[in-house]
Amino acid sequence: MERLILFDIDGTLTRTQNGYMPFNEAIQKTFGISGDIRTVVPDGNTDPMIVKDIFVNANVAIEILDAEWPRFSANLRDCYKSAVDQGRTTVRALPGALALLQAISADKKFHSSVVTGNFEATAAVKLQAAGLASYLCRGAYASDSQHRRDLPHMARMSWEETTGKTLLPEHCVVIGDTPKDLEAARHNQMKCVLVGTGRYPLEELSYWKPEGCLPDMTDTESILALLSKL
């Protein structure tokens, strides 16, 4: 039985250092207003919703038209690429992420994709910098929908369109590091595995009762065995 594994990026596959710098630069460049992502909790959210939260917290009254998000996405990509190229921002794969993606790639039962609150262009910069991009097919991004709950279904549709195959929702597994990843999986009748590599400790993630809960992704064989049972 084939399974589609939908990975979150930030805090699940990768860790970014000084990512606030390009994000804040893109806000200033796009909207002409200073904003600081460090004033909000971005985990599990989409980039447009993060920007809105930043302005709300700063008591900035601004109406952002839908047409402005592609410009913000392009600026964010450019700011991130420049920061990474200059070494001001670093993106690295979390322990075990590369080995797990390589093992999944070698197993014909599994297929790896992404469900992320990043815009697609920014996700590409991060995954390339972390050395993971080649193992992941196109998934779903903030550029597809501002609402996280929409994304797992959109990623499954993208995979089906690319492969010409069909896959039931219950044969898809969302892997993330926040309760919002679980919420999105449940909304789409998908399974979920949560990993304690982000802001939320393992004990708190276990409380939400996902199908699996892991301290990290370093035990490749155990994770593959778990995914095979779901």
C-alpha positions as protocol buffer text, in pm:
chain_id: "A"
residue {
  index: 1
  type: MET
  ca { x: 0 y: 0 z: 0 }
}
residue {
  index: 2
  type: GLU
  ca { x: 145 y: 335 z: -105 }
}
residue {
  index: 3
  type: ARG
  ca { x: 159 y: 624 z: 142 }
}
residue {
  index: 4
  type: LEU
  ca { x: 219 y: 994 z: 94 }
}
residue {
  index: 5
  type: ILE
  ca { x: 428 y: 1146 z: 374 }
}
residue {
  index: 6
  type: LEU
  ca { x: 368 y: 1520 z: 407 }
}
residue {
  index: 7
  type: PHE
  ca { x: 647 y: 1694 z: 596 }
}
residue {
  index: 8
  type: ASP
  ca { x: 636 y: 2032 z: 759 }
}
residue {
  index: 9
  type: ILE
  ca { x: 961 y: 2223 z: 699 }
}
residue {
  index: 10
  type: ASP
  ca { x: 1047 y: 2463 z: 984 }
}
residue {
  index: 11
  type: GLY
  ca { x: 1116 y: 2282 z: 1309 }
}
residue {
  index: 12
  type: THR
  ca { x: 1049 y: 1942 z: 1153 }
}
residue {
  index: 13
  type: LEU
  ca { x: 1293 y: 1902 z: 865 }
}
residue {
  index: 14
  type: THR
  ca { x: 1505 y: 2214 z: 914 }
}
residue {
  index: 15
  type: ARG
  ca { x: 1627 y: 2466 z: 1167 }
}
residue {
  index: 16
  type: THR
  ca { x: 1691 y: 2826 z: 1060 }
}
residue {
  index: 17
  type: GLN
  ca { x: 1923 y: 3060 z: 1245 }
}
residue {
  index: 18
  type: ASN
  ca { x: 1859 y: 3435 z: 1212 }
}
residue {
  index: 19
  type: GLY
  ca { x: 1560 y: 3377 z: 985 }
}
residue {
  index: 20
  type: TYR
  ca { x: 1395 y: 3683 z: 1136 }
}
residue {
  index: 21
  type: MET
  ca { x: 1637 y: 3908 z: 945 }
}
residue {
  index: 22
  type: PRO
  ca { x: 1521 y: 3832 z: 587 }
}
residue {
  index: 23
  type: PHE
  ca { x: 1159 y: 3807 z: 701 }
}
residue {
  index: 24
  type: ASN
  ca { x: 1165 y: 4152 z: 858 }
}
residue {
  index: 25
  type: GLU
  ca { x: 1351 y: 4294 z: 558 }
}
residue {
  index: 26
  type: ALA
  ca { x: 1082 y: 4162 z: 325 }
}
residue {
  index: 27
  type: ILE
  ca { x: 807 y: 4322 z: 535 }
}
residue {
  index: 28
  type: GLN
  ca { x: 980 y: 4660 z: 515 }
}
residue {
  index: 29
  type: LYS
  ca { x: 1051 y: 4623 z: 145 }
}
residue {
  index: 30
  type: THR
  ca { x: 695 y: 4521 z: 57 }
}
residue {
  index: 31
  type: PHE
  ca { x: 477 y: 4730 z: 285 }
}
residue {
  index: 32
  type: GLY
  ca { x: 708 y: 5017 z: 379 }
}
residue {
  index: 33
  type: ILE
  ca { x: 640 y: 4943 z: 747 }
}
residue {
  index: 34
  type: SER
  ca { x: 873 y: 4791 z: 1004 }
}
residue {
  index: 35
  type: GLY
  ca { x: 762 y: 4460 z: 1150 }
}
residue {
  index: 36
  type: ASP
  ca { x: 935 y: 4198 z: 1362 }
}
residue {
  index: 37
  type: ILE
  ca { x: 849 y: 3828 z: 1341 }
}
residue {
  index: 38
  type: ARG
  ca { x: 1004 y: 3784 z: 1687 }
}
residue {
  index: 39
  type: THR
  ca { x: 697 y: 3954 z: 1838 }
}
residue {
  index: 40
  type: VAL
  ca { x: 467 y: 3662 z: 1745 }
}
residue {
  index: 41
  type: VAL
  ca { x: 462 y: 3282 z: 1765 }
}
residue {
  index: 42
  type: PRO
  ca { x: 490 y: 3174 z: 1400 }
}
residue {
  index: 43
  type: ASP
  ca { x: 504 y: 2798 z: 1455 }
}
residue {
  index: 44
  type: GLY
  ca { x: 241 y: 2612 z: 1253 }
}
residue {
  index: 45
  type: ASN
  ca { x: 113 y: 2929 z: 1087 }
}
residue {
  index: 46
  type: THR
  ca { x: 133 y: 3047 z: 727 }
}
residue {
  index: 47
  type: ASP
  ca { x: 348 y: 3343 z: 624 }
}
residue {
  index: 48
  type: PRO
  ca { x: 52 y: 3571 z: 537 }
}
residue {
  index: 49
  type: MET
  ca { x: -112 y: 3503 z: 873 }
}
residue {
  index: 50
  type: ILE
  ca { x: 221 y: 3566 z: 1047 }
}
residue {
  index: 51
  type: VAL
  ca { x: 251 y: 3905 z: 878 }
}
residue {
  index: 52
  type: LYS
  ca { x: -105 y: 3993 z: 981 }
}
residue {
  index: 53
  type: ASP
  ca { x: -31 y: 3889 z: 1341 }
}
residue {
  index: 54
  type: ILE
  ca { x: 280 y: 4107 z: 1344 }
}
residue {
  index: 55
  type: PHE
  ca { x: 84 y: 4414 z: 1238 }
}
residue {
  index: 56
  type: VAL
  ca { x: -197 y: 4341 z: 1484 }
}
residue {
  index: 57
  type: ASN
  ca { x: 52 y: 4308 z: 1772 }
}
residue {
  index: 58
  type: ALA
  ca { x: 217 y: 4634 z: 1667 }
}
residue {
  index: 59
  type: ASN
  ca { x: -122 y: 4812 z: 1647 }
}
residue {
  index: 60
  type: VAL
  ca { x: -61 y: 4888 z: 1281 }
}
residue {
  index: 61
  type: ALA
  ca { x: -386 y: 4930 z: 1088 }
}
residue {
  index: 62
  type: ILE
  ca { x: -319 y: 4809 z: 737 }
}
residue {
  index: 63
  type: GLU
  ca { x: -533 y: 4637 z: 475 }
}
residue {
  index: 64
  type: ILE
  ca { x: -331 y: 4393 z: 268 }
}
residue {
  index: 65
  type: LEU
  ca { x: -486 y: 4313 z: -67 }
}
residue {
  index: 66
  type: ASP
  ca { x: -453 y: 3962 z: -209 }
}
residue {
  index: 67
  type: ALA
  ca { x: -254 y: 4103 z: -500 }
}
residue {
  index: 68
  type: GLU
  ca { x: 21 y: 4214 z: -260 }
}
residue {
  index: 69
  type: TRP
  ca { x: 111 y: 3866 z: -139 }
}
residue {
  index: 70
  type: PRO
  ca { x: 294 y: 3758 z: -457 }
}
residue {
  index: 71
  type: ARG
  ca { x: 511 y: 4069 z: -423 }
}
residue {
  index: 72
  type: PHE
  ca { x: 581 y: 3988 z: -58 }
}
residue {
  index: 73
  type: SER
  ca { x: 662 y: 3629 z: -157 }
}
residue {
  index: 74
  type: ALA
  ca { x: 910 y: 3745 z: -422 }
}
residue {
  index: 75
  type: ASN
  ca { x: 1074 y: 3988 z: -180 }
}
residue {
  index: 76
  type: LEU
  ca { x: 1093 y: 3722 z: 90 }
}
residue {
  index: 77
  type: ARG
  ca { x: 1259 y: 3480 z: -152 }
}
residue {
  index: 78
  type: ASP
  ca { x: 1514 y: 3741 z: -257 }
}
residue {
  index: 79
  type: CYS
  ca { x: 1585 y: 3848 z: 101 }
}
residue {
  index: 80
  type: TYR
  ca { x: 1623 y: 3487 z: 216 }
}
residue {
  index: 81
  type: LYS
  ca { x: 1848 y: 3391 z: -73 }
}
residue {
  index: 82
  type: SER
  ca { x: 2067 y: 3694 z: -17 }
}
residue {
  index: 83
  type: ALA
  ca { x: 2090 y: 3630 z: 357 }
}
residue {
  index: 84
  type: VAL
  ca { x: 2175 y: 3263 z: 306 }
}
residue {
  index: 85
  type: ASP
  ca { x: 2430 y: 3337 z: 33 }
}
residue {
  index: 86
  type: GLN
  ca { x: 2597 y: 3597 z: 257 }
}
residue {
  index: 87
  type: GLY
  ca { x: 2593 y: 3369 z: 560 }
}
residue {
  index: 88
  type: ARG
  ca { x: 2376 y: 3605 z: 766 }
}
residue {
  index: 89
  type: THR
  ca { x: 2107 y: 3335 z: 781 }
}
residue {
  index: 90
  type: THR
  ca { x: 2173 y: 2963 z: 794 }
}
residue {
  index: 91
  type: VAL
  ca { x: 1938 y: 2673 z: 727 }
}
residue {
  index: 92
  type: ARG
  ca { x: 2038 y: 2321 z: 825 }
}
residue {
  index: 93
  type: ALA
  ca { x: 1868 y: 1984 z: 817 }
}
residue {
  index: 94
  type: LEU
  ca { x: 1769 y: 1857 z: 1158 }
}
residue {
  index: 95
  type: PRO
  ca { x: 1936 y: 1534 z: 1276 }
}
residue {
  index: 96
  type: GLY
  ca { x: 1795 y: 1233 z: 1095 }
}
residue {
  index: 97
  type: ALA
  ca { x: 1599 y: 1431 z: 836 }
}
residue {
  index: 98
  type: LEU
  ca { x: 1827 y: 1358 z: 542 }
}
residue {
  index: 99
  type: ALA
  ca { x: 1865 y: 988 z: 626 }
}
residue {
  index: 100
  type: LEU
  ca { x: 1487 y: 952 z: 663 }
}
residue {
  index: 101
  type: LEU
  ca { x: 1413 y: 1122 z: 331 }
}
residue {
  index: 102
  type: GLN
  ca { x: 1677 y: 907 z: 160 }
}
residue {
  index: 103
  type: ALA
  ca { x: 1524 y: 591 z: 307 }
}
residue {
  index: 104
  type: ILE
  ca { x: 1174 y: 694 z: 203 }
}
residue {
  index: 105
  type: SER
  ca { x: 1300 y: 775 z: -147 }
}
residue {
  index: 106
  type: ALA
  ca { x: 1445 y: 424 z: -175 }
}
residue {
  index: 107
  type: ASP
  ca { x: 1120 y: 258 z: -61 }
}
residue {
  index: 108
  type: LYS
  ca { x: 857 y: 233 z: -334 }
}
residue {
  index: 109
  type: LYS
  ca { x: 576 y: 222 z: -77 }
}
residue {
  index: 110
  type: PHE
  ca { x: 641 y: 579 z: 36 }
}
residue {
  index: 111
  type: HIS
  ca { x: 647 y: 919 z: -131 }
}
residue {
  index: 112
  type: SER
  ca { x: 768 y: 1238 z: 34 }
}
residue {
  index: 113
  type: SER
  ca { x: 620 y: 1583 z: -9 }
}
residue {
  index: 114
  type: VAL
  ca { x: 572 y: 1899 z: 198 }
}
residue {
  index: 115
  type: VAL
  ca { x: 291 y: 2087 z: 369 }
}
residue {
  index: 116
  type: THR
  ca { x: 431 y: 2417 z: 490 }
}
residue {
  index: 117
  type: GLY
  ca { x: 328 y: 2767 z: 588 }
}
residue {
  index: 118
  type: ASN
  ca { x: 615 y: 2900 z: 379 }
}
residue {
  index: 119
  type: PHE
  ca { x: 555 y: 3043 z: 35 }
}
residue {
  index: 120
  type: GLU
  ca { x: 674 y: 2797 z: -228 }
}
residue {
  index: 121
  type: ALA
  ca { x: 964 y: 3019 z: -335 }
}
residue {
  index: 122
  type: THR
  ca { x: 1095 y: 3053 z: 21 }
}
residue {
  index: 123
  type: ALA
  ca { x: 1049 y: 2681 z: 87 }
}
residue {
  index: 124
  type: ALA
  ca { x: 1269 y: 2610 z: -215 }
}
residue {
  index: 125
  type: VAL
  ca { x: 1547 y: 2833 z: -81 }
}
residue {
  index: 126
  type: LYS
  ca { x: 1536 y: 2665 z: 261 }
}
residue {
  index: 127
  type: LEU
  ca { x: 1524 y: 2309 z: 129 }
}
residue {
  index: 128
  type: GLN
  ca { x: 1807 y: 2372 z: -115 }
}
residue {
  index: 129
  type: ALA
  ca { x: 2021 y: 2527 z: 159 }
}
residue {
  index: 130
  type: ALA
  ca { x: 1953 y: 2227 z: 383 }
}
residue {
  index: 131
  type: GLY
  ca { x: 2031 y: 1975 z: 107 }
}
residue {
  index: 132
  type: LEU
  ca { x: 1683 y: 1819 z: 114 }
}
residue {
  index: 133
  type: ALA
  ca { x: 1508 y: 1955 z: -194 }
}
residue {
  index: 134
  type: SER
  ca { x: 1580 y: 1664 z: -428 }
}
residue {
  index: 135
  type: TYR
  ca { x: 1397 y: 1416 z: -206 }
}
residue {
  index: 136
  type: LEU
  ca { x: 1065 y: 1601 z: -195 }
}
residue {
  index: 137
  type: CYS
  ca { x: 801 y: 1637 z: -463 }
}
residue {
  index: 138
  type: ARG
  ca { x: 588 y: 1950 z: -490 }
}
residue {
  index: 139
  type: GLY
  ca { x: 344 y: 1983 z: -204 }
}
residue {
  index: 140
  type: ALA
  ca { x: 133 y: 2272 z: -77 }
}
residue {
  index: 141
  type: TYR
  ca { x: 239 y: 2613 z: 46 }
}
residue {
  index: 142
  type: ALA
  ca { x: 116 y: 2948 z: 174 }
}
residue {
  index: 143
  type: SER
  ca { x: 114 y: 3057 z: -189 }
}
residue {
  index: 144
  type: ASP
  ca { x: -163 y: 2799 z: -244 }
}
residue {
  index: 145
  type: SER
  ca { x: -371 y: 2903 z: 58 }
}
residue {
  index: 146
  type: GLN
  ca { x: -326 y: 3128 z: 361 }
}
residue {
  index: 147
  type: HIS
  ca { x: -510 y: 2871 z: 572 }
}
residue {
  index: 148
  type: ARG
  ca { x: -305 y: 2581 z: 704 }
}
residue {
  index: 149
  type: ARG
  ca { x: -601 y: 2342 z: 710 }
}
residue {
  index: 150
  type: ASP
  ca { x: -637 y: 2368 z: 330 }
}
residue {
  index: 151
  type: LEU
  ca { x: -286 y: 2252 z: 256 }
}
residue {
  index: 152
  type: PRO
  ca { x: -281 y: 1872 z: 318 }
}
residue {
  index: 153
  type: HIS
  ca { x: -566 y: 1819 z: 71 }
}
residue {
  index: 154
  type: MET
  ca { x: -395 y: 2045 z: -183 }
}
residue {
  index: 155
  type: ALA
  ca { x: -69 y: 1852 z: -146 }
}
residue {
  index: 156
  type: ARG
  ca { x: -249 y: 1523 z: -205 }
}
residue {
  index: 157
  type: MET
  ca { x: -417 y: 1667 z: -516 }
}
residue {
  index: 158
  type: SER
  ca { x: -81 y: 1788 z: -644 }
}
residue {
  index: 159
  type: TRP
  ca { x: 70 y: 1442 z: -600 }
}
residue {
  index: 160
  type: GLU
  ca { x: -224 y: 1277 z: -775 }
}
residue {
  index: 161
  type: GLU
  ca { x: -203 y: 1518 z: -1069 }
}
residue {
  index: 162
  type: THR
  ca { x: 171 y: 1457 z: -1102 }
}
residue {
  index: 163
  type: THR
  ca { x: 159 y: 1078 z: -1077 }
}
residue {
  index: 164
  type: GLY
  ca { x: -178 y: 1003 z: -1232 }
}
residue {
  index: 165
  type: LYS
  ca { x: -257 y: 786 z: -930 }
}
residue {
  index: 166
  type: THR
  ca { x: -523 y: 824 z: -661 }
}
residue {
  index: 167
  type: LEU
  ca { x: -466 y: 804 z: -289 }
}
residue {
  index: 168
  type: LEU
  ca { x: -716 y: 798 z: -4 }
}
residue {
  index: 169
  type: PRO
  ca { x: -673 y: 1063 z: 266 }
}
residue {
  index: 170
  type: GLU
  ca { x: -617 y: 796 z: 531 }
}
residue {
  index: 171
  type: HIS
  ca { x: -310 y: 681 z: 337 }
}
residue {
  index: 172
  type: CYS
  ca { x: -149 y: 1021 z: 387 }
}
residue {
  index: 173
  type: VAL
  ca { x: 59 y: 1105 z: 695 }
}
residue {
  index: 174
  type: VAL
  ca { x: 138 y: 1460 z: 807 }
}
residue {
  index: 175
  type: ILE
  ca { x: 465 y: 1489 z: 1000 }
}
residue {
  index: 176
  type: GLY
  ca { x: 506 y: 1813 z: 1194 }
}
residue {
  index: 177
  type: ASP
  ca { x: 612 y: 1968 z: 1522 }
}
residue {
  index: 178
  type: THR
  ca { x: 304 y: 2166 z: 1635 }
}
residue {
  index: 179
  type: PRO
  ca { x: -59 y: 2100 z: 1733 }
}
residue {
  index: 180
  type: LYS
  ca { x: -159 y: 2292 z: 1420 }
}
residue {
  index: 181
  type: ASP
  ca { x: -5 y: 2018 z: 1207 }
}
residue {
  index: 182
  type: LEU
  ca { x: -229 y: 1768 z: 1383 }
}
residue {
  index: 183
  type: GLU
  ca { x: -531 y: 1995 z: 1341 }
}
residue {
  index: 184
  type: ALA
  ca { x: -466 y: 2021 z: 967 }
}
residue {
  index: 185
  type: ALA
  ca { x: -426 y: 1643 z: 937 }
}
residue {
  index: 186
  type: ARG
  ca { x: -749 y: 1576 z: 1127 }
}
residue {
  index: 187
  type: HIS
  ca { x: -937 y: 1830 z: 915 }
}
residue {
  index: 188
  type: ASN
  ca { x: -839 y: 1625 z: 609 }
}
residue {
  index: 189
  type: GLN
  ca { x: -893 y: 1277 z: 761 }
}
residue {
  index: 190
  type: MET
  ca { x: -520 y: 1210 z: 748 }
}
residue {
  index: 191
  type: LYS
  ca { x: -287 y: 1045 z: 998 }
}
residue {
  index: 192
  type: CYS
  ca { x: -33 y: 1250 z: 1191 }
}
residue {
  index: 193
  type: VAL
  ca { x: 305 y: 1201 z: 1355 }
}
residue {
  index: 194
  type: LEU
  ca { x: 438 y: 1482 z: 1575 }
}
residue {
  index: 195
  type: VAL
  ca { x: 806 y: 1536 z: 1647 }
}
residue {
  index: 196
  type: GLY
  ca { x: 945 y: 1715 z: 1951 }
}
residue {
  index: 197
  type: THR
  ca { x: 1205 y: 1910 z: 1757 }
}
residue {
  index: 198
  type: GLY
  ca { x: 1028 y: 2246 z: 1760 }
}
residue {
  index: 199
  type: ARG
  ca { x: 883 y: 2479 z: 2021 }
}
residue {
  index: 200
  type: TYR
  ca { x: 654 y: 2218 z: 2179 }
}
residue {
  index: 201
  type: PRO
  ca { x: 793 y: 1953 z: 2417 }
}
residue {
  index: 202
  type: LEU
  ca { x: 717 y: 1588 z: 2358 }
}
residue {
  index: 203
  type: GLU
  ca { x: 488 y: 1568 z: 2662 }
}
residue {
  index: 204
  type: GLU
  ca { x: 264 y: 1844 z: 2527 }
}
residue {
  index: 205
  type: LEU
  ca { x: 252 y: 1693 z: 2178 }
}
residue {
  index: 206
  type: SER
  ca { x: 158 y: 1354 z: 2325 }
}
residue {
  index: 207
  type: TYR
  ca { x: -139 y: 1515 z: 2498 }
}
residue {
  index: 208
  type: TRP
  ca { x: -302 y: 1580 z: 2159 }
}
residue {
  index: 209
  type: LYS
  ca { x: -292 y: 1206 z: 2079 }
}
residue {
  index: 210
  type: PRO
  ca { x: -142 y: 1191 z: 1729 }
}
residue {
  index: 211
  type: GLU
  ca { x: -93 y: 848 z: 1571 }
}
residue {
  index: 212
  type: GLY
  ca { x: 276 y: 876 z: 1655 }
}
residue {
  index: 213
  type: CYS
  ca { x: 493 y: 1097 z: 1872 }
}
residue {
  index: 214
  type: LEU
  ca { x: 873 y: 1104 z: 1840 }
}
residue {
  index: 215
  type: PRO
  ca { x: 1151 y: 1290 z: 2022 }
}
residue {
  index: 216
  type: ASP
  ca { x: 1332 y: 1344 z: 1691 }
}
residue {
  index: 217
  type: MET
  ca { x: 1387 y: 1175 z: 1355 }
}
residue {
  index: 218
  type: THR
  ca { x: 1717 y: 1004 z: 1417 }
}
residue {
  index: 219
  type: ASP
  ca { x: 1588 y: 644 z: 1434 }
}
residue {
  index: 220
  type: THR
  ca { x: 1517 y: 586 z: 1066 }
}
residue {
  index: 221
  type: GLU
  ca { x: 1420 y: 218 z: 1093 }
}
residue {
  index: 222
  type: SER
  ca { x: 1173 y: 276 z: 1376 }
}
residue {
  index: 223
  type: ILE
  ca { x: 1009 y: 565 z: 1191 }
}
residue {
  index: 224
  type: LEU
  ca { x: 971 y: 359 z: 873 }
}
residue {
  index: 225
  type: ALA
  ca { x: 819 y: 78 z: 1079 }
}
residue {
  index: 226
  type: LEU
  ca { x: 576 y: 323 z: 1237 }
}
residue {
  index: 227
  type: LEU
  ca { x: 476 y: 470 z: 900 }
}
residue {
  index: 228
  type: SER
  ca { x: 420 y: 122 z: 760 }
}
residue {
  index: 229
  type: LYS
  ca { x: 164 y: 49 z: 1033 }
}
residue {
  index: 230
  type: LEU
  ca { x: -40 y: 369 z: 990 }
}
